[in-house]
Amino acid sequence: MTWGLPWRRWLDRSVRFKLLAIALAPLLLALPLLLAALSLWTDFAYDRLLQTKVRADLAVAHGYFERVLQEVGGGTRAVAASHALYRVLHTRGAGSADDAVLQGWLEAERQRLGLDFLVLRRADDPQAGVPQSVDSGARLERWDRERLAQYAPHLLERTGIPLVPTRNAAPTTRARLDDALMMVASVALSADAPVPGLVLHGGLLLNHNLDLIDAINRIVYPEGSLPFGSQGTTTVFLDDVRVSTNVRLFGEQRAIGTRVSQAVRDAVLEEGRTWLDRAFVVNDWYVSAYEPLTDSQGRRIGMLYVGFLESPFRWVRQAVLAGTALLFAVVMAVTTALSLRWARSLIQPVERMNATMQRVEDGDASARVGPVATHDELGALAQHLDRLLDVIADNTARLRAWGETLDRRVAERTRELEESHASLRLAQQQLIKSEKLAAIGQLTASVAHEINNPIAVIQGNLDLIRDALGPAAAPVQAELQLIDAQIERMRLIVTQLLQHARPTEFAGYVEPLSLGQAVQDCLVLVAHLLQQRRLSVQRDDQAHTLVACNRQELQQVIINLLVNGIQASPDGGTLTLATGDWEEDGAVVGAWLEVRDEGPGLPAPVLERLFTPFFTTKTDGTGLGLWISQGLVERYGGRLEAGNRADGAGAVFRVRLYTEPREPAAAPAPSVAPPPPAPTAGG
């Protein structure tokens, strides 16, 4: 079913629906498209505007950060070149760089410049850890605690940040961050300084530097700069750890020690890209901008971040879309009401005509539209419909009378033809069966005469051997009895051949038999064939019901099926024998036996002729085995069916017998399943 079919059925129900569809189709198509376009444009513009905003915020923060870095370098350079420093050094004398007066003067300068440390060290002092970049301006550096202790031991308390477990952060085994993120400037004093070989180091520690981060945040996000109650935040990272931030963890506690998400870390620190997108910051989504911070050797050691809460902007966008959708619904409601009002004058005459036609279809031949209020084409159509219904009513009455007469004649002729056809089909079936039985009767009479003579000779000689041997025949008594049984079986077979001309008569004594035990007795007789073909037998006896049959005839049927299965199976294969209870309409009426081989199966042409006399696929067969077996089974009201295994790995023959003998079925038909290649069939 295609997508449009339900809608077409809905429109075909009434003119009212079609008129409404014509009136509302432009709105139903145009307004949703407009709403979708507005939504897409809003999403696009929303994202672009927020990205542009946060990009500008990052540029402002970066500018201020660079300005602070330049101030650190400029202030340190100014102190290193100041006359006051030279005068203090000259007054205190050579080698007095560690003098208390000098240190006091440097401390005053440090406070004036707003630095965290300002110290003099000799350039050749190996313990000072003098950076390689001297007189190159301020730079970002990552210092460990040992190096920080050489220059500013009083700053050690601001390092050692415990890491706080953070959602979406990259996995780590660290528990704390002990390094420091520094703004450092190193300026060598001139050669004419009173104490030669000195280097002035000034720096600013960014760990826990809340004054700096709050100043950046006030510049980037001044009061009232963000609408809808959004809040701006700024952060400095060392690696992926927040070392200075105004992002709150909870209450007034700052989120120092929390970490950035792995996605941002990979993009900024690993790939060196600037992140401009939404990101999850500690406990909420922010429109975020991250850029890498590099040291003097170009290594990415941290990040600078600015961002603002996304949720207020998201609520505004959703409110706009909701308002637009509400407006769309109001317009649709008003338009639908007006369309129904205007279409009523057109719909009422059509509905009356439709109701009239429905009453006529329901059998009310007197139904008419009657006068209508409109005098347009619809009114004229209603009058024409009434006149047409009058004409149809008159013609229908005449046709009904003539049709009843014709129906009676057709019914009588049809009944005569059916009776004649049934008689012809029955006569044809009886003629064919009579011809077959006549031919088989002649053949079986001749075969019986020719076989009975050798049987009598064999039986006579066997009795003579038994009398001649006397007690000496005891060792082979079992074999002699087996020969007696087979001679008796041959006589029964000859008798059964003669009785195929009288299918409703029983050839022998009927007794309740177990199919499982009958199979076990027959396996003894075909054991030598199984050994020749190295076949194994798999049994599945599930039948608990006894069946009514002659023992010798049942053995003849089973042995014939076993021999056919053995001949059809490949050497070393398996012959499966299964029995079960036969149920009809939920009640057990008998039992069934299946013989499953592993041969090539039964093709459709073979299945059609399988139970036909003298049909065989063997070069040395007579084609009577399955035909005789079918006759024996049907004599007791049972069925012999043939088909192919469900897995296509061979043929299946099934015998069904009742607990009590029944009349033979009128037209037994074997079950047929689509087969693969041809087997050997017949016997």
C-alpha positions, -999 to 999 in steps of 0.1 A, spaced: 0 0 0 14 34 -10 15 64 12 -12 83 -7 -39 56 -7 -53 63 29 -56 100 20 -73 93 -13 -98 70 5 -105 98 30 -111 124 2 -133 100 -17 -158 97 11 -175 131 8 -177 163 -12 -174 181 22 -139 166 27 -129 176 -8 -141 212 -4 -123 214 29 -92 200 13 -93 226 -15 -98 254 10 -72 242 35 -46 226 12 -26 259 7 -25 265 44 -18 229 53 12 229 28 24 265 31 22 271 68 40 239 79 67 246 53 70 281 66 72 268 101 98 243 92 118 269 73 116 293 102 127 265 126 157 257 104 166 293 99 162 300 136 185 270 145 211 282 119 209 318 129 208 309 166 240 288 163 258 314 141 249 343 164 260 325 195 292 313 179 299 349 167 292 362 201 315 338 219 342 342 193 342 380 200 342 373 237 373 350 233 390 377 213 384 402 241 396 378 268 427 369 246 435 406 242 433 413 279 453 381 287 481 393 263 479 427 278 486 413 313 514 392 298 529 424 282 525 443 315 545 415 333 573 418 307 572 456 305 572 461 343 600 436 348 620 453 320 614 488 334 626 477 369 657 461 354 666 493 336 656 517 364 681 541 379 667 534 413 678 497 411 713 508 400 714 533 429 704 506 454 730 482 440 757 509 440 749 519 475 749 484 489 780 474 470 791 446 448 779 412 457 750 425 477 721 412 455 707 393 485 709 422 508 678 429 530 675 465 518 676 454 482 650 427 488 628 452 506 630 476 476 622 447 452 592 438 473 579 473 471 583 473 433 566 439 431 536 452 449 535 483 428 536 463 396 510 437 409 534 408 404 536 376 424 574 376 426 603 399 415 638 385 423 674 390 412 695 360 404 730 355 390 730 343 354 756 317 362 738 303 393 729 266 384 705 263 413 684 293 402 671 275 372 674 306 350 652 302 319 670 301 286 649 330 272 663 362 286 653 397 275 627 381 252 596 396 269 571 378 291 561 342 283 539 314 297 558 287 315 548 255 333 569 252 365 571 223 388 572 228 426 610 226 429 615 254 403 588 275 419 605 271 453 637 286 439 620 318 429 589 322 450 585 297 478 557 317 493 535 307 462 537 270 469 505 271 489 486 281 457 497 249 439 488 213 447 452 214 433 432 182 441 414 169 410 376 168 412 358 140 393 342 156 363 315 143 339 327 136 304 364 142 313 392 120 299 401 90 321 431 97 344 450 81 373 461 115 387 447 126 420 461 162 421 480 188 400 512 201 416 526 222 387 521 259 383 511 280 352 533 311 352 536 344 334 574 350 336 598 377 323 636 375 327 657 406 320 695 407 323 710 438 338 732 459 316 770 454 316 776 487 334 754 477 364 771 480 398 768 442 402 774 425 369 759 392 357 725 396 374 691 387 359 658 402 371 629 377 371 593 389 375 563 367 372 526 361 379 512 328 391 479 319 374 469 291 398 441 304 421 446 339 406 410 349 411 417 387 407 430 381 372 401 358 362 375 381 377 390 410 359 389 392 325 353 382 332 342 418 341 358 430 308 343 403 287 309 401 304 301 434 321 269 437 341 238 434 318 258 424 287 240 390 285 202 389 280 176 365 294 195 360 327 225 342 311 258 342 330 293 346 315 323 326 328 360 327 322 387 300 330 424 294 327 435 258 323 468 241 330 465 210 308 428 201 311 425 212 347 409 245 358 435 263 379 416 297 379 379 301 371 348 319 381 326 288 372 308 277 403 309 240 414 280 246 439 270 276 458 300 300 459 326 273 456 346 277 425 352 247 402 390 248 406 403 213 401 375 202 377 385 191 342 374 199 307 355 173 286 375 148 266 361 161 233 373 197 240 406 184 253 413 164 222 404 193 199 423 220 217 453 204 234 459 175 210 449 191 177 456 227 185 422 240 173 400 267 187 367 253 200 336 273 191 306 253 201 284 243 229 301 222 256 292 207 290 310 228 316 310 212 351 272 209 355 255 227 327 257 234 289 275 266 279 281 283 246 319 279 248 351 291 233 385 275 241 419 284 227 453 267 234 479 284 255 515 277 245 549 282 262 580 298 248 588 266 229 554 263 212 541 235 234 504 235 243 503 237 281 469 250 288 437 267 276 419 300 279 381 297 280 351 320 279 314 310 277 279 317 288 249 296 298 230 283 268 197 274 285 182 310 285 188 313 248 174 278 242 142 287 261 138 318 241 142 299 208 117 273 219 92 300 230 95 316 195 88 283 178 59 275 202 44 309 195 47 304 158 31 270 161 2 284 182 -3 312 156 -4 285 129 -31 266 149 -52 297 154 -51 305 117 -60 270 108 -90 269 132 -104 302 120 -99 292 83 -116 259 89 -146 276 105 -150 300 77 -145 273 51 -173 251 67 -196 281 68 -191 290 31 -192 254 19 -225 245 37 -247 258 8 -228 236 -16 -227 206 6 -263 203 18 -278 195 -17 -251 170 -24 -256 153 10 -294 150 4 -288 134 -30 -262 110 -15 -286 101 13 -314 94 -12 -291 71 -32 -281 53 0 -317 47 8 -323 34 -27 -293 10 -24 -307 -2 10 -340 -12 -7 -362 19 -4 -373 23 -40 -396 52 -30 -368 74 -17 -366 108 -35 -345 140 -30 -375 163 -31 -373 201 -35 -341 219 -25 -335 255 -15 -309 263 -42 -319 269 -79 -284 264 -94 -269 234 -112 -271 214 -80 -309 220 -77 -315 210 -113 -294 179 -107 -316 169 -78 -347 171 -99 -331 151 -127 -322 125 -101 -358 121 -89 -370 117 -125 -343 91 -132 -353 72 -100 -389 70 -112 -378 56 -146 -355 31 -129 -383 19 -105 -406 11 -134 -379 -7 -154 -367 -26 -123 -402 -40 -116 -404 -54 -151 -369 -68 -150 -375 -84 -117 -404 -103 -130 -386 -115 -161 -355 -123 -141 -374 -145 -117 -387 -166 -146 -352 -169 -161 -337 -178 -127 -361 -207 -124 -352 -220 -158 -315 -217 -153 -316 -234 -119 -335 -264 -134 -311 -267 -163 -281 -264 -140 -293 -291 -117 -299 -314 -147 -263 -307 -159 -248 -313 -125 -265 -347 -121 -255 -357 -156 -219 -347 -150 -216 -365 -117 -230 -397 -132 -206 -394 -161 -176 -389 -138 -186 -418 -116 -191 -441 -146 -157 -431 -160 -139 -439 -127 -157 -472 -124 -149 -481 -160 -112 -474 -156 -110 -493 -123 -129 -523 -139 -105 -523 -168 -75 -522 -145 -89 -550 -123 -98 -571 -153 -62 -569 -166 -47 -574 -132 -71 -603 -125 -60 -621 -156 -23 -615 -148 -27 -625 -111 -45 -657 -120 -17 -667 -143 9 -657 -117 -9 -676 -89 -11 -708 -110 26 -706 -119 37 -698 -83 15 -722 -64 30 -753 -82 67 -744 -71 53 -736 -36 37 -770 -33 69 -787 -45 89 -768 -20 65 -775 9 64 -812 0 102 -816 -2 105 -796 31 81 -820 48 100 -850 33 133 -836 46 118 -831 81 104 -867 81 137 -881 67 159 -863 92 136 -870 122 154 -860 154 185 -851 134 166 -820 121 166 -804 156 198 -783 150 181 -766 120 146 -766 133 146 -727 135 156 -725 99 130 -750 88 103 -730 107 115 -698 90 112 -716 56 77 -727 66 68 -691 75 81 -677 42 62 -704 22 31 -694 40 39 -657 33 42 -666 -4 9 -683 -4 -7 -652 12 9 -630 -14 -6 -652 -42 -39 -650 -24 -37 -612 -21 -29 -609 -58 -61 -628 -65 -81 -607 -41 -71 -573 -58 -101 -579 -80 -122 -579 -47 -108 -550 -27 -134 -550 0 -127 -586 11 -102 -595 38 -74 -619 29 -67 -631 64 -73 -629 101 -74 -593 115 -59 -587 149 -47 -557 169 -10 -551 162 17 -528 174 35 -509 146 67 -508 166 67 -546 171 58 -552 135 88 -530 124 111 -549 148 100 -583 133 105 -571 98 140 -557 105 151 -593 112 141 -603 77 160 -574 60 191 -575 83 213 -590 56 203 -561 32 212 -535 58 246 -552 64 254 -553 26 248 -516 23 263 -508 57 232 -489 67 223 -479 103 187 -478 115 174 -450 137 142 -457 156 117 -433 170 87 -453 184 61 -429 198 29 -449 188 9 -462 218 -22 -472 198 -27 -507 183 -40 -509 147 -64 -535 131 -47 -554 103 -36 -589 92 -1 -596 105 13 -612 73 -1 -584 51 13 -557 74 47 -574 73 45 -575 36 39 -537 34 66 -528 58 92 -551 42 84 -536 8 89 -501 22 121 -511 40 136 -527 8 127 -496 -13 144 -474 14 175 -496 15 178 -496 -23 174 -457 -24 198 -449 4 235 -444 -2 260 -469 13 268 -461 49 237 -439 53 209 -440 79 173 -454 75 149 -436 99 118 -455 112 93 -435 132 58 -443 146 32 -422 163 -5 -419 172 -28 -408 144 -52 -380 155 -82 -367 137 -103 -338 151 -84 -340 184 -90 -377 189 -67 -407 184 -81 -429 157 -50 -451 149 -13 -450 144 12 -442 116 46 -455 105 72 -435 85 101 -449 66 126 -421 58 156 -427 35 186 -405 25 182 -410 -12 177 -384 -39 140 -380 -32 109 -382 -54 104 -358 -83 69 -346 -92 65 -369 -123 74 -400 -102 50 -389 -74 21 -387 -99 26 -423 -111 41 -438 -80 12 -461 -71 3 -470 -107 6 -508 -115 38 -517 -134 54 -483 -130 90 -485 -117 122 -466 -120 143 -497 -115 158 -517 -143 149 -550 -127 116 -541 -109 80 -552 -118 63 -520 -106 38 -539 -84 53 -535 -49 39 -501 -40 7 -508 -58 1 -540 -39 11 -524 -6 -13 -495 -12 -41 -520 -19 -33 -540 13 -34 -508 34 -66 -494 18 -83 -528 23 -84 -519 60 -95 -483 54 -59 -469 58 -37 -448 36 -2 -452 21 13 -417 14 46 -407 -2 65 -374 -3 99 -358 3 116 -350 36 114 -314 48 151 -310 46 152 -324 10 175 -352 20 154 -382 8 119 -396 5 93 -404 31 67 -432 30 39 -431 56 14 -459 64 -17 -449 83 -40 -475 99 -71 -473 121 -78 -490 153 -108 -507 136 -111 -518 100 -129 -493 78 -143 -492 43 -116 -483 17 -114 -446 8 -131 -438 -25 -101 -419 -40 -69 -421 -20 -42 -396 -29 -6 -396 -18 8 -365 -3 31 -348 -27 59 -323 -18 83 -306 -43 112 -329 -47 148 -328 -59 163 -356 -81 148 -390 -91 149 -421 -68 141 -457 -73 104 -464 -67 82 -495 -72 90 -530 -62 
